[in-house]
Amino acid sequence: MQRHGLGILFATLATAIAAVAVYALAGGDNARRLVVGFAAAAVAVWLASLSASAFRRGRR
């Protein structure tokens, strides 16, 4: 049960940070926005992988 909670938490955080990445990257070609956008996208992918592994381990 606790692993499912962690999976939901990580999925929610990944979604929110992915939205930040999309907003930053859609804002134009400003170098600061590109750096923030790519960094946020990397963190979102990492959190999504943590979420997926939490759900996988919880089903065993």
The first five atom37 places (N, CA, C, CB, O) and aatype in JSON, in Angstrom:
{
  "aatype": [12, 5, 1, 8, 7, 10, 7, 9, 10, 13, 0, 16, 10, 0, 16, 0, 9, 0, 0, 19, 0, 19, 18, 0, 10, 0, 7, 7, 3, 2, 0, 1, 1, 10, 19, 19, 7, 13, 0, 0, 0, 0, 19, 0, 19, 17, 10, 0, 15, 10, 15, 0, 15, 0, 13, 1, 1, 7, 1, 1],
  "atom_mask": [
    [1, 1, 1, 1, 1],
    [1, 1, 1, 1, 1],
    [1, 1, 1, 1, 1],
    [1, 1, 1, 1, 1],
    [1, 1, 1, 0, 1],
    [1, 1, 1, 1, 1],
    [1, 1, 1, 0, 1],
    [1, 1, 1, 1, 1],
    [1, 1, 1, 1, 1],
    [1, 1, 1, 1, 1],
    [1, 1, 1, 1, 1],
    [1, 1, 1, 1, 1],
    [1, 1, 1, 1, 1],
    [1, 1, 1, 1, 1],
    [1, 1, 1, 1, 1],
    [1, 1, 1, 1, 1],
    [1, 1, 1, 1, 1],
    [1, 1, 1, 1, 1],
    [1, 1, 1, 1, 1],
    [1, 1, 1, 1, 1],
    [1, 1, 1, 1, 1],
    [1, 1, 1, 1, 1],
    [1, 1, 1, 1, 1],
    [1, 1, 1, 1, 1],
    [1, 1, 1, 1, 1],
    [1, 1, 1, 1, 1],
    [1, 1, 1, 0, 1],
    [1, 1, 1, 0, 1],
    [1, 1, 1, 1, 1],
    [1, 1, 1, 1, 1],
    [1, 1, 1, 1, 1],
    [1, 1, 1, 1, 1],
    [1, 1, 1, 1, 1],
    [1, 1, 1, 1, 1],
    [1, 1, 1, 1, 1],
    [1, 1, 1, 1, 1],
    [1, 1, 1, 0, 1],
    [1, 1, 1, 1, 1],
    [1, 1, 1, 1, 1],
    [1, 1, 1, 1, 1],
    [1, 1, 1, 1, 1],
    [1, 1, 1, 1, 1],
    [1, 1, 1, 1, 1],
    [1, 1, 1, 1, 1],
    [1, 1, 1, 1, 1],
    [1, 1, 1, 1, 1],
    [1, 1, 1, 1, 1],
    [1, 1, 1, 1, 1],
    [1, 1, 1, 1, 1],
    [1, 1, 1, 1, 1],
    [1, 1, 1, 1, 1],
    [1, 1, 1, 1, 1],
    [1, 1, 1, 1, 1],
    [1, 1, 1, 1, 1],
    [1, 1, 1, 1, 1],
    [1, 1, 1, 1, 1],
    [1, 1, 1, 1, 1],
    [1, 1, 1, 0, 1],
    [1, 1, 1, 1, 1],
    [1, 1, 1, 1, 1]
  ],
  "atom_positions": [
    [[0.82, -1.2, 0.0], [0.0, 0.0, 0.0], [0.86, 1.26, 0.0], [-0.93, 0.0, 1.2], [0.56, 2.22, -0.7]],
    [[1.93, 1.24, 0.79], [2.78, 2.42, 0.86], [3.51, 2.65, -0.46], [3.78, 2.27, 2.01], [3.75, 3.79, -0.84]],
    [[3.86, 1.58, -1.16], [4.54, 1.74, -2.44], [3.62, 2.36, -3.48], [5.05, 0.39, -2.94], [4.07, 3.14, -4.32]],
    [[2.33, 2.03, -3.42], [1.4, 2.65, -4.35], [1.29, 4.14, -4.07], [0.02, 2.0, -4.26], [1.17, 4.94, -5.0]],
    [[1.32, 4.51, -2.81], [1.3, 5.92, -2.45], [2.51, 6.66, -2.98], [0.0, 0.0, 0.0], [2.4, 7.79, -3.47]],
    [[3.67, 6.03, -2.87], [4.89, 6.64, -3.41], [4.81, 6.74, -4.94], [6.12, 5.83, -3.0], [5.24, 7.73, -5.52]],
    [[4.27, 5.72, -5.56], [4.13, 5.75, -7.01], [3.21, 6.88, -7.46], [0.0, 0.0, 0.0], [3.5, 7.56, -8.45]],
    [[2.12, 7.08, -6.74], [1.2, 8.17, -7.07], [1.86, 9.52, -6.83], [-0.11, 8.05, -6.25], [1.71, 10.44, -7.63]],
    [[2.6, 9.64, -5.72], [3.31, 10.88, -5.42], [4.32, 11.21, -6.51], [4.01, 10.78, -4.06], [4.36, 12.34, -7.0]],
    [[5.14, 10.24, -6.9], [6.14, 10.47, -7.93], [5.5, 10.79, -9.28], [7.06, 9.26, -8.06], [6.01, 11.63, -10.02]],
    [[4.39, 10.14, -9.59], [3.71, 10.41, -10.86], [3.14, 11.83, -10.86], [2.59, 9.39, -11.09], [3.2, 12.52, -11.88]],
    [[2.59, 12.26, -9.73], [2.06, 13.62, -9.64], [3.17, 14.66, -9.77], [1.31, 13.82, -8.31], [3.03, 15.64, -10.5]],
    [[4.27, 14.43, -9.07], [5.4, 15.35, -9.18], [5.98, 15.37, -10.59], [6.5, 14.97, -8.17], [6.35, 16.43, -11.1]],
    [[6.07, 14.22, -11.21], [6.59, 14.15, -12.58], [5.7, 14.93, -13.54], [6.71, 12.69, -13.04], [6.19, 15.61, -14.43]],
    [[4.4, 14.82, -13.36], [3.46, 15.54, -14.22], [3.6, 17.05, -14.03], [2.02, 15.11, -13.93], [3.62, 17.81, -15.01]],
    [[3.7, 17.48, -12.78], [3.82, 18.91, -12.5], [5.14, 19.47, -13.06], [3.74, 19.17, -10.99], [5.16, 20.56, -13.63]],
    [[6.22, 18.74, -12.88], [7.51, 19.22, -13.37], [7.57, 19.15, -14.89], [8.66, 18.4, -12.76], [8.22, 19.98, -15.52]],
    [[6.9, 18.17, -15.48], [6.83, 18.12, -16.95], [6.07, 19.34, -17.49], [6.14, 16.82, -17.42], [6.42, 19.86, -18.54]],
    [[5.04, 19.78, -16.77], [4.32, 20.98, -17.18], [5.22, 22.21, -17.11], [3.08, 21.2, -16.29], [5.15, 23.07, -17.98]],
    [[6.07, 22.29, -16.1], [7.04, 23.38, -16.01], [8.0, 23.33, -17.19], [7.82, 23.31, -14.67], [8.34, 24.36, -17.76]],
    [[8.43, 22.13, -17.55], [9.35, 21.98, -18.68], [8.7, 22.43, -19.98], [9.81, 20.52, -18.81], [9.32, 23.14, -20.78]],
    [[7.47, 22.04, -20.19], [6.76, 22.44, -21.42], [6.59, 23.95, -21.46], [5.39, 21.74, -21.51], [6.79, 24.57, -22.5]],
    [[6.2, 24.54, -20.32], [6.01, 25.98, -20.26], [7.31, 26.72, -20.54], [5.46, 26.39, -18.89], [7.32, 27.72, -21.26]],
    [[8.42, 26.23, -19.96], [9.71, 26.89, -20.16], [10.19, 26.75, -21.6], [10.75, 26.3, -19.21], [10.72, 27.7, -22.17]],
    [[10.01, 25.57, -22.18], [10.48, 25.37, -23.55], [9.6, 26.06, -24.58], [10.55, 23.89, -23.85], [10.08, 26.41, -25.66]],
    [[8.33, 26.25, -24.26], [7.44, 26.91, -25.2], [7.59, 28.42, -25.16], [6.0, 26.54, -24.9], [7.04, 29.12, -26.01]],
    [[8.32, 28.93, -24.19], [8.45, 30.37, -24.01], [9.37, 31.06, -24.99], [0.0, 0.0, 0.0], [9.4, 32.29, -25.03]],
    [[10.1, 30.35, -25.75], [10.99, 30.98, -26.72], [12.39, 30.41, -26.66], [0.0, 0.0, 0.0], [12.62, 29.36, -26.07]],
    [[13.31, 31.12, -27.28], [14.67, 30.61, -27.39], [15.64, 31.3, -26.42], [15.17, 30.78, -28.81], [16.84, 31.32, -26.66]],
    [[15.12, 31.86, -25.35], [15.96, 32.44, -24.31], [16.79, 31.32, -23.68], [15.1, 33.17, -23.24], [16.25, 30.26, -23.37]],
    [[18.07, 31.55, -23.5], [18.97, 30.5, -23.0], [18.57, 30.02, -21.6], [20.4, 31.0, -22.98], [18.66, 28.83, -21.31]],
    [[18.14, 30.92, -20.76], [17.74, 30.52, -19.4], [16.52, 29.61, -19.43], [17.45, 31.76, -18.55], [16.45, 28.63, -18.69]],
    [[15.58, 29.93, -20.28], [14.37, 29.09, -20.38], [14.72, 27.71, -20.92], [13.32, 29.75, -21.28], [14.15, 26.71, -20.49]],
    [[15.64, 27.65, -21.87], [16.03, 26.35, -22.42], [16.71, 25.49, -21.36], [16.97, 26.54, -23.62], [16.44, 24.3, -21.26]],
    [[17.59, 26.1, -20.55], [18.27, 25.35, -19.5], [17.26, 24.84, -18.48], [19.34, 26.23, -18.81], [17.31, 23.68, -18.09]],
    [[16.35, 25.71, -18.05], [15.33, 25.3, -17.08], [14.43, 24.23, -17.68], [14.49, 26.51, -16.63], [14.08, 23.26, -17.01]],
    [[14.05, 24.39, -18.94], [13.18, 23.42, -19.6], [13.8, 22.05, -19.71], [0.0, 0.0, 0.0], [13.15, 21.05, -19.41]],
    [[15.05, 21.99, -20.13], [15.71, 20.69, -20.27], [15.99, 20.06, -18.91], [17.01, 20.84, -21.06], [15.88, 18.84, -18.76]],
    [[16.36, 20.87, -17.92], [16.6, 20.33, -16.58], [15.3, 19.8, -15.98], [17.2, 21.41, -15.66], [15.28, 18.72, -15.38]],
    [[14.22, 20.54, -16.15], [12.93, 20.09, -15.62], [12.47, 18.82, -16.33], [11.87, 21.2, -15.77], [11.9, 17.92, -15.71]],
    [[12.72, 18.74, -17.63], [12.34, 17.53, -18.37], [13.14, 16.32, -17.86], [12.57, 17.73, -19.88], [12.59, 15.23, -17.74]],
    [[14.41, 16.51, -17.58], [15.24, 15.42, -17.08], [14.74, 14.95, -15.71], [16.7, 15.86, -16.99], [14.67, 13.74, -15.45]],
    [[14.4, 15.89, -14.84], [13.89, 15.52, -13.52], [12.54, 14.82, -13.64], [13.77, 16.77, -12.62], [12.26, 13.88, -12.9]],
    [[11.7, 15.29, -14.56], [10.38, 14.67, -14.76], [10.53, 13.23, -15.25], [9.55, 15.49, -15.77], [9.79, 12.35, -14.8]],
    [[11.46, 12.98, -16.15], [11.69, 11.62, -16.63], [12.2, 10.73, -15.49], [12.69, 11.61, -17.8], [11.78, 9.58, -15.36]],
    [[13.09, 11.27, -14.68], [13.62, 10.52, -13.55], [12.51, 10.17, -12.56], [14.72, 11.32, -12.84], [12.42, 9.03, -12.1]],
    [[11.66, 11.14, -12.23], [10.55, 10.87, -11.32], [9.55, 9.88, -11.91], [9.85, 12.17, -10.95], [9.0, 9.05, -11.19]],
    [[9.33, 9.96, -13.21], [8.42, 9.0, -13.86], [8.98, 7.59, -13.78], [8.17, 9.4, -15.32], [8.23, 6.63, -13.61]],
    [[10.3, 7.45, -13.91], [10.9, 6.12, -13.8], [10.8, 5.6, -12.36], [12.37, 6.14, -14.26], [10.59, 4.41, -12.15]],
    [[10.96, 6.48, -11.38], [10.77, 6.08, -9.98], [9.34, 5.64, -9.72], [11.15, 7.22, -9.04], [9.09, 4.67, -9.01]],
    [[8.4, 6.36, -10.31], [7.0, 6.0, -10.16], [6.71, 4.63, -10.77], [6.11, 7.07, -10.81], [6.02, 3.81, -10.16]],
    [[7.23, 4.4, -11.95], [7.01, 3.12, -12.61], [7.62, 1.97, -11.81], [7.59, 3.14, -14.03], [7.02, 0.91, -11.69]],
    [[8.81, 2.19, -11.25], [9.42, 1.11, -10.47], [8.68, 0.88, -9.16], [10.9, 1.44, -10.19], [8.63, -0.25, -8.67]],
    [[8.1, 1.93, -8.58], [7.32, 1.75, -7.35], [6.06, 0.93, -7.64], [6.94, 3.11, -6.75], [5.67, 0.09, -6.83]],
    [[5.44, 1.16, -8.77], [4.25, 0.38, -9.13], [4.62, -1.06, -9.48], [3.52, 1.03, -10.3], [3.87, -1.98, -9.16]],
    [[5.76, -1.25, -10.14], [6.19, -2.61, -10.5], [6.51, -3.43, -9.26], [7.41, -2.56, -11.42], [6.1, -4.59, -9.16]],
    [[7.23, -2.85, -8.33], [7.61, -3.58, -7.11], [6.39, -3.87, -6.24], [8.65, -2.8, -6.31], [6.36, -4.87, -5.53]],
    [[5.4, -3.01, -6.29], [4.22, -3.2, -5.47], [3.32, -4.33, -5.94], [0.0, 0.0, 0.0], [2.52, -4.84, -5.16]],
    [[3.44, -4.74, -7.18], [2.57, -5.79, -7.74], [3.11, -7.17, -7.52], [2.38, -5.57, -9.2], [2.39, -8.14, -7.78]],
    [[4.33, -7.33, -7.06], [4.91, -8.67, -6.86], [4.29, -9.37, -5.72], [6.38, -8.59, -6.63], [4.66, -10.51, -5.41]]
  ]
}
